[in-house]
Amino acid sequence: MSEEQPLQNRLRARRVARGWSQEEVAARAGISRAGVSAIENGRLVPSAATALGLAALFGCRVEDLFFLHAEQAGAGSWAWPPECEPCRYWHATVRAKKLLYPVEPTGLGTVPHDGTLERAIVREHPGADPQQTLVIACCDPAVRLLADELQRSKGIRLIAIQRPSRAALSLLARGLIHAAGVHLGGQGPESGNRAAARNALQRGFALLRVARWQEGLAAAPALRVRSIHAALQSRIRWVGREPGSAVRELLDELLADRAPPRRVAYSHRGVGEAVRSSWADVGVCLQLVSDEAGLDFVSLRQEDYDLCYPLDCEGDPRIQALVEAVRSSSYRRTLADLPGYDTAATGDIERVV
């Protein structure tokens, strides 16, 4: 194997997608946890037997887990490894570095891709300018409104990667996105969004207020749930959320010592769909999603939803465009019409050095 074509792998991506720890993969594959870690980090090239065993464990081909890949001139580097080939990708420059993002479901519908990866070959398509592309990670179900405003008024394409608050901050801290959407509850000046951003970034940042929104219980109308107490006293099926999300933290508080819900959704709309389709009886999501799904809604709390970005990126024209779009009268007017979205402070910026 030459230095120009190092062996790369998607082991971590596959493992995380299954919700397995390194210890679980090691036990299932019959190798050590240290071996799993070394393979994921590229410090160990697995034997043929180990590679075959891991592929069998994940139900995929060996080449879906391990591949030779040489960076092509001008192609950029992967923000995170694609889970399989062939795959489509988007591209954007972040901190003067061109990054490739494997296409995944977003709150924007199907966004045209910028190229493909097949057999370790990156083929770029003519199209969107990576320097005119803004990448955020958030869980706002109304993010399409922001994308339309950015495109219409500034000619900026928005890619909205769907992630919960803490995962979004982690991507921002690693320099993989331009801004992170956060809505973590709490009281006091050093709690909630500000405290989480300070802890994740360890440097100056700004919080751009998008809205103060209502979060609460979405329940099947036939149950006639009218209070939190009634929901907690009933023998009903809950749908949960993934670790790292604000909703998961709220659910852990509500359910206290109870076992977490068996069914897990990965977005606010996922919760609404689970209840609407009778896969669950009740879950926690935004009022907007509950109303759109035709469900009963019981408010739990209001949360500040902010877009966080590093202070040293304020000069990026895309961040400037983001601020102007959020502050625009057309965006604020449209957002204010949504159930549960309070726009009184929309566009306010808190800078934390």
Summary of the structure (lengths in Angstrom):
residues: 353
radius of gyration: 21.6
end to end distance: 46.9
largest distance: 65.6
contacts: 1138
relative contact order: 0.12
helix: 37%
strand: 27%
